[in-house]
Amino acid sequence: MTEPPPPPPPPPPLPSTESLIRRYKPVWRFFLIFNLALGAYIFAGARKKDVSKAAEKSVSHRKAKAEVPSDPITSTAIPISEIPSLPSPVLEPVKIQQPIPGDQQLELFQWMLEEKRKIKPKDRQEQKQIDEEKAILKQFIRAKSVPSL
């Protein structure tokens, strides 16, 4: 009796036609959501620490003001003579500028009037204010003597 030939080995599994990203879509989603939540937690914790430190500083500052000792502490206090003095800031004297000559003032008023004419008003109130300013400039230009600025 002859034995029947052994059955052929099963064919190897066919490669998947869908990509790895689609195959493991739930896993990718989980990692994405987890990373976003972790980042939010870290940033919220850092912000919470910053806010709490600022609150602690303001509270401790208030307590320090409230608990000013009546007796000066001599063991840790530095004598005033040993504290280095800071140099006082040097203030420059105000420079007095020469007055602007009348002809330059007249040119300046004319230039200002030209610029006022170029302005496009947004509403009636702004138009009224521009007209008043132009009238004042025209008075200065027409005057025989230019007022000093």
ABEGO torsion letter per residue (X at the ends): XBBBBBBBBBBBBBBBABBAAAAAAAAAAAAAAAAAAAAAAAAAAAAAAAAAAAAAAAAAAAAAAAABBABBBAAABBBAAABBBBBBBBBBBBBBBBBBBAAAAAAAAAAAAAAAAABBBABAAAAAAAAAAAAAAAAAAABABBBBX
